[in-house]
Amino acid sequence: MAVDLSIFQSQTAEALRAEGHSEGHSEGLSEALLVVLGGRGIDVSDEARDLITSCEDHDTLTTWLTRAATATTTAELFAPHA
């Protein structure tokens, strides 16, 4: 008996897979950011942790992760740069 697998090829299924991939990538960047900050001994308040873990923007998370290499506080991490 053949099984119809076309549901896994629909546009909706593709969109859900892409969304899941994006969310997983954001979670990975958030986790990496928290690891770097913790490893550098930078205090991360609950508010900062919530901001980091709720962010889903890849570019923002990448910017924060790059800044985490030299920042001494989370305020420096989140500060707008020109």
N, C-alpha and C positions, 0 to 999 in steps of 0.2 A: 504494500500500500504506500503510495507517495504522500509525502507531507508537504503542505503548502507553506513555504517559508517566505512568501512575498511580503508579508507584514514587516519583516526585518529590513526590507529594501525601500520602504515607503519614505516619503519626504519627512514625515513626522518622526519616524524612527531615526533617520539621519540627523535631524535637528536635535533630538533628545541625546543622541550619542555625542554630538558636538558640544552641547551644553554641559553634559557630564564631564567631558574631557576638559573643558574650560574651567569648570568648578574645581576639578581635581588639580589642575595646574595652579590655580589661585591658592588652594589650600596648601600645596607644596611650597609655594613661594612664601606664604604667611608663616609656615612652620620653619622654613629656613631662616627667615628674618628673625623670628623669636630665638632660634638657636644661636645665631650670630650675636644678637644683643646679649643674651645670657652668657655666652662664652666670653664676651668682652667685659662682663660685669656691669652692664648698664641696667639700672632699675627700670622695669616696665610696669607701670601702674595698670590697674584693672581697666581704666579708661583707654589707655594706649593699646593694651592687649585686645580690647574689644574692637578698636578702630582697625587694627591690623588684621584680625581674624574675620572681620565682616567685609573687608575690602575685596572686591571681585575684579578690580581693574588691573590687568597685567602690567601696563606701563607704570602705574602708580606703585605697585608692589616692587617692580624692578628698580625703580628710582629709590625707594626706601631701602631696599636691600643693598644697593650700591652705596648709599649714604651711611648705612650701618657699619661699613668698613672703617669709617673715620669719625663718625659722630661720637660725642661723649655723653649726650643725653637724647631722650626721645624727642625733646623739643627741637633739637637740631635735625632730627630725622624728618619731622613733619613740616619744618619751616619752608615757606615758599621761597623758591630760588628764581632769580631772573635769568 
